[in-house]
Amino acid sequence: MPKNGLPTQEQYSHESLTRYEWIFGKDFLSSGAPEVASHAAKALDLRPGARVLDIGSGLGGAAFFFAEAYSAQVTGLDVLPQMHAEAQRRGNERNIVNVAFILGDVLSVPLPAAQFDAVYSKDSFLHIQDKQKLMQTLFRLVAPGGRIFFTDYLRGRAFGSQEFETYAADSQYSLATVEQYVEQLRVAGFQNIVTGDWSERLTEILREDIAKLRACDSVLATADVDYLIDRWELKLRCLHSGDMKWGSFEARRVK
Ligand SMILES: C[S@@+](CC[C@H](N)C(=O)[O-])C[C@H]1O[C@@H](n2cnc3c(N)ncnc32)[C@H](O)[C@@H]1O
């Protein structure tokens, strides 16, 4: 685990972006991203002009979707300089005016308080160790009456199998349980907390991806295909054993 818990340049190198984007879809870097963004837009009750913050915006896929399909004013925040630069480049290419990308760590970026009607994040909090500080930061950023929605990889239980613990440690993930997140949201001041278990959906997506990878003909290098299949099969075992879950969290800052 790196001392600051942040993602490494290697995890999101140019080569890995290419192979991940091939499997996740254009402008996305995580499983099921377009369907989660659609679901979140409804949960967040996005309206034209809504001020949205996407934490860990990656290549900008969700930010572009909220801006284009919902006419929201979106800020995409990412901690990695090359991710930020690439998202900005893609935004300029699309000539999209209602999305701005900023570079920074959500825990320390100097954003003004109560600035956003909606805060969204997709599978990015697994990189952040201090979850209580994170939930307090979300509460500070969202305006009274505003909503948050995030998904994350989760621990199914406090201690998992050796294989799962090694996978989480090697990936430098800090994973919380559903109960820990709910308690941290509550302590931070959020109300109307709703959780969703997306683990079965992730299982389906990973299986579909593996079939796609097996059928992939010279689009990716063989080493990339083998790497992804191994990693996806490992995730499937962790989901199947119940050591890992994939879940969503919705909550409101009432006042
Ligand atoms: C798995 S990727 C997901 C990207 C995007 N949400 C998607 O679904 O395509 C996780 C992203 O979170 C970013 N990230 C990790 N820790 C962060 C932090 N402390 N502050 C802001 N961004 C962070 C990473 O740089 C990476 O782009």
The ligand as an SDF file (V2000), in Angstrom:
LIG
                    3D

 27 29  0  0  0  0  0  0  0  0999 V2000
  -11.1550    3.0150  -11.5990 C   0  0  0  0  0  0  0  0  0  0  0  0
  -10.8640    4.6470  -12.1510 S   0  0  0  0  0  0  0  0  0  0  0  0
  -12.5510    5.1170  -12.5060 C   0  0  0  0  0  0  0  0  0  0  0  0
  -12.6440    6.3000  -13.4240 C   0  0  0  0  0  0  0  0  0  0  0  0
  -14.0690    6.7380  -13.7670 C   0  0  0  0  0  0  0  0  0  0  0  0
  -14.8470    7.0200  -12.5780 N   0  0  0  0  0  0  0  0  0  0  0  0
  -14.7610    5.6820  -14.6050 C   0  0  0  0  0  0  0  0  0  0  0  0
  -15.6440    4.9780  -14.0780 O   0  0  0  0  0  0  0  0  0  0  0  0
  -14.4210    5.5580  -15.7930 O   0  0  0  0  0  0  0  0  0  0  0  0
  -10.5320    5.5270  -10.6170 C   0  0  0  0  0  0  0  0  0  0  0  0
  -10.1590    7.0020  -10.8040 C   0  0  0  0  0  0  0  0  0  0  0  0
  -10.1180    7.6380   -9.5250 O   0  0  0  0  0  0  0  0  0  0  0  0
   -9.0400    8.5710   -9.5100 C   0  0  0  0  0  0  0  0  0  0  0  0
   -8.7000    8.8610   -8.1030 N   0  0  0  0  0  0  0  0  0  0  0  0
   -8.1760    7.9950   -7.2080 C   0  0  0  0  0  0  0  0  0  0  0  0
   -7.9740    8.5980   -6.0200 N   0  0  0  0  0  0  0  0  0  0  0  0
   -8.4060    9.8840   -6.1490 C   0  0  0  0  0  0  0  0  0  0  0  0
   -8.4450   11.0060   -5.2710 C   0  0  0  0  0  0  0  0  0  0  0  0
   -7.9850   10.9050   -4.0210 N   0  0  0  0  0  0  0  0  0  0  0  0
   -8.9580   12.1640   -5.7180 N   0  0  0  0  0  0  0  0  0  0  0  0
   -9.4060   12.2670   -7.0150 C   0  0  0  0  0  0  0  0  0  0  0  0
   -9.3570   11.2280   -7.9060 N   0  0  0  0  0  0  0  0  0  0  0  0
   -8.8780   10.0620   -7.4880 C   0  0  0  0  0  0  0  0  0  0  0  0
   -7.9640    7.8170  -10.3060 C   0  0  0  0  0  0  0  0  0  0  0  0
   -6.9290    8.6600  -10.7540 O   0  0  0  0  0  0  0  0  0  0  0  0
   -8.7860    7.1980  -11.4320 C   0  0  0  0  0  0  0  0  0  0  0  0
   -8.8960    8.0780  -12.5360 O   0  0  0  0  0  0  0  0  0  0  0  0
  1  2  1  0
  2  3  1  0
  2 10  1  0
  3  4  1  0
  4  5  1  0
  5  6  1  0
  5  7  1  0
  7  8  2  0
  7  9  1  0
 10 11  1  0
 11 12  1  0
 11 26  1  0
 12 13  1  0
 13 14  1  0
 13 24  1  0
 14 15  1  0
 14 23  1  0
 15 16  2  0
 16 17  1  0
 17 18  1  0
 17 23  2  0
 18 19  1  0
 18 20  2  0
 20 21  1  0
 21 22  2  0
 22 23  1  0
 24 25  1  0
 24 26  1  0
 26 27  1  0
M  CHG  2   2   1   9  -1
M  END
$$$$
